[in-house]
Amino acid sequence: MASGITAVSNSVGSIDRSMVEQIVRQVALEYLGKEKIGAAPQLTVQASSRHMHVCRADMDVLFGPGSELTFDRPLYQEGNFAAKETVTIVGPRSRLISNLRILGPMRKQSQVELAFTDAIMLGFADIPVRLSGDIAGTPGAVIIGPKGVVELKEGVLRAAIHVHMSPAEAAWFGVAKGDRMKLRIGGQAGLTFNNVHVRIDPTSRLNVHMDTDEANACGLHLTKDIELLK
């Protein structure tokens, strides 16, 4: 009888030690893995207001031959800036928005990025949600500058919410160019964006861009509870 009790006691003790060893190994592996990967990258989320990107040919018409964009202030992504130059955009119902800021540097194609409410105000019934640069099949508009007028045949869009990141940051999150992530915004008006497009470049800093409608809807300016998820 006593022998039986002793045997059971040893068996339980053996199981306990095995479980403890397993837990210790798991914790150690997780700790070492985190140390190897490093701390989570610092994320910045910004609301991008309506603006225009201009090409060389349209710049010549709008502001004069050989004109250049005048630096006003830097943007978060290195090499990008808000210019002092502005234009007026005229929509399909002859409604207009003045003081539309141009962002530099110049691009190969001109385009205008609007929030949905901007588009409605200008008279656009529907504008596609696209990544910047993907303008094929988008509506056009009339652009008025101090020196001339340009009629864009296409290039008016609503910019898709997206995240800029470096290759190292992409590796940390385990994502590739073209993938989509989730952005959780906490707070009283919190919500989750499910289609955050991943854009990767060696010069990029970890930065989510959303438009002003999206930022207002989630109360972006009222919370610091933000999480980017694969």
C-alpha positions in Angstrom: 0.0 0.0 0.0 2.7 2.4 1.0 4.7 1.3 -2.0 1.8 2.2 -4.3 1.5 5.7 -2.9 5.2 6.3 -3.2 5.1 5.3 -6.9 2.2 7.6 -7.7 3.9 10.5 -5.9 7.1 10.0 -7.9 5.1 9.9 -11.1 3.3 13.2 -10.4 6.6 14.8 -9.4 8.1 13.7 -12.7 5.3 15.1 -14.7 5.5 18.4 -12.9 9.2 18.8 -13.6 8.6 18.0 -17.2 5.9 20.6 -17.5 8.0 23.2 -15.8 11.0 22.5 -18.1 8.7 22.8 -21.2 7.3 26.1 -20.0 10.8 27.4 -19.2 12.0 26.4 -22.7 9.0 28.1 -24.4 9.4 31.3 -22.4 13.2 31.4 -23.2 12.6 30.8 -26.9 10.0 33.6 -27.0 12.2 35.9 -25.1 15.2 35.2 -27.3 13.1 35.5 -30.4 11.8 39.0 -29.4 15.3 40.1 -28.6 16.5 38.9 -32.0 13.7 40.7 -33.9 13.9 43.8 -31.8 11.3 46.2 -30.5 8.2 47.1 -32.5 8.9 49.9 -35.0 7.5 53.3 -34.1 4.3 53.9 -36.1 3.0 57.3 -37.2 -0.5 57.7 -38.6 -1.4 60.9 -40.5 -4.4 62.4 -42.2 -3.6 63.5 -45.7 -5.8 66.4 -46.9 -6.7 67.0 -50.5 -3.7 67.9 -52.7 -2.3 67.7 -56.2 0.9 66.1 -57.7 2.0 67.8 -60.9 4.1 66.7 -63.9 6.7 68.8 -65.7 4.4 69.6 -68.7 1.5 70.7 -66.6 3.7 72.7 -64.3 4.9 74.7 -67.3 1.3 75.5 -68.3 0.0 76.3 -64.8 3.0 78.3 -63.5 5.0 79.2 -66.6 7.7 77.5 -68.7 10.7 76.3 -66.6 9.0 77.1 -63.3 9.8 75.0 -60.2 8.0 74.1 -57.1 8.8 76.3 -54.1 9.6 74.4 -50.9 7.3 75.3 -48.0 7.6 72.5 -45.4 8.8 68.9 -45.3 6.5 66.0 -45.2 7.1 62.9 -43.1 8.5 60.8 -45.9 12.0 61.9 -46.8 12.3 63.9 -50.0 8.6 64.8 -50.1 7.4 68.3 -49.3 4.4 70.7 -49.4 5.0 73.4 -52.0 3.9 77.0 -51.7 2.2 76.7 -55.1 -1.6 76.1 -55.2 -4.2 75.7 -57.9 -7.9 75.7 -58.3 -9.8 72.6 -59.4 -13.1 72.7 -61.2 -15.4 69.7 -61.1 -17.9 68.4 -63.6 -20.7 70.7 -62.3 -18.5 73.8 -62.5 -18.0 73.7 -58.7 -14.5 74.5 -57.6 -12.1 74.2 -54.7 -9.4 76.9 -54.6 -6.0 76.8 -52.8 -5.5 73.2 -53.7 -1.9 72.5 -52.4 0.7 70.9 -54.7 3.0 68.4 -53.1 6.6 67.9 -54.4 8.6 66.6 -56.0 7.1 66.6 -59.5 5.9 63.3 -60.9 5.6 61.7 -64.3 1.8 62.2 -64.3 -0.4 64.8 -62.7 -3.1 63.6 -60.3 -5.5 65.0 -57.7 -6.2 63.2 -54.4 -9.5 64.0 -52.7 -11.5 62.8 -49.8 -15.0 61.6 -50.6 -16.7 64.7 -49.3 -14.4 66.8 -51.5 -15.5 64.8 -54.5 -19.1 65.3 -53.7 -18.7 69.0 -53.2 -17.0 69.2 -56.7 -19.9 67.3 -58.3 -18.2 63.9 -58.8 -20.8 61.2 -58.5 -18.2 58.5 -57.9 -14.4 58.5 -57.8 -12.4 55.3 -57.5 -10.3 54.4 -54.5 -6.8 53.9 -55.9 -3.2 53.8 -54.8 -1.3 56.9 -55.8 -0.1 56.7 -59.4 -2.8 54.3 -60.5 -4.9 56.8 -62.5 -6.0 54.8 -65.5 -9.7 55.1 -66.0 -10.2 57.8 -63.3 -12.2 61.0 -64.0 -10.5 64.2 -65.1 -10.9 67.8 -64.1 -10.0 71.4 -65.1 -7.0 72.8 -63.2 -6.4 76.6 -63.1 -3.1 78.1 -62.2 -1.8 81.6 -62.2 -0.3 81.3 -65.8 -2.7 78.9 -67.5 -5.3 76.1 -67.5 -4.8 72.4 -67.8 -7.6 70.0 -68.6 -6.8 66.6 -67.0 -8.3 63.8 -69.0 -7.8 61.5 -65.9 -6.1 61.6 -62.6 -8.8 62.5 -60.0 -9.0 59.8 -57.3 -9.6 59.0 -53.6 -6.3 57.7 -52.3 -6.5 54.2 -50.7 -5.4 54.0 -47.1 -1.8 52.7 -47.1 1.3 52.2 -45.0 4.8 53.2 -46.0 7.6 51.0 -44.6 11.2 50.0 -45.1 12.3 46.4 -46.0 13.4 45.9 -42.4 10.0 47.0 -41.0 8.3 44.8 -43.6 10.3 41.9 -42.3 9.3 42.7 -38.7 5.6 42.6 -39.6 6.1 39.6 -42.0 4.5 41.4 -45.0 5.5 42.0 -48.6 4.8 44.8 -51.1 1.1 44.7 -52.2 -0.1 42.9 -49.1 -2.9 44.4 -47.0 -2.9 44.9 -43.3 -5.3 46.0 -40.6 -5.1 49.3 -38.7 -7.0 49.3 -35.4 -7.9 52.7 -34.0 -9.1 52.7 -30.4 -11.1 55.3 -28.5 -14.7 56.3 -28.3 -15.1 56.4 -32.1 -12.6 53.6 -32.7 -12.8 51.3 -35.7 -10.6 49.0 -37.7 -9.5 49.6 -41.3 -9.1 46.2 -43.0 -7.5 47.1 -46.3 -4.3 49.0 -45.6 -2.1 48.6 -48.6 1.6 47.9 -48.0 4.2 50.0 -49.8 7.8 49.2 -49.3 10.9 51.4 -50.1 14.4 51.6 -48.6 13.9 55.3 -47.8 10.5 54.9 -46.2 9.6 55.6 -42.6 6.8 53.6 -41.0 3.8 55.8 -41.7 0.1 55.2 -42.4 -1.7 57.7 -44.7 -5.5 58.0 -44.5 -7.7 60.8 -45.9 -9.5 63.4 -43.8 -12.8 61.6 -44.0 -11.3 58.4 -42.6 -9.4 60.4 -39.9 -12.6 62.2 -38.8 -14.6 59.0 -38.7 -12.3 57.2 -36.3 -11.4 60.3 -34.2 -7.8 59.9 -35.0 -6.8 63.1 -33.3 -8.3 62.0 -30.0 -6.5 58.7 -29.4 -3.1 57.2 -29.1 -4.5 53.7 -29.0 -3.3 52.6 -32.5 -2.2 49.2 -33.7 -1.0 47.9 -37.1 -1.7 44.2 -37.6 -0.8 41.7 -40.3 
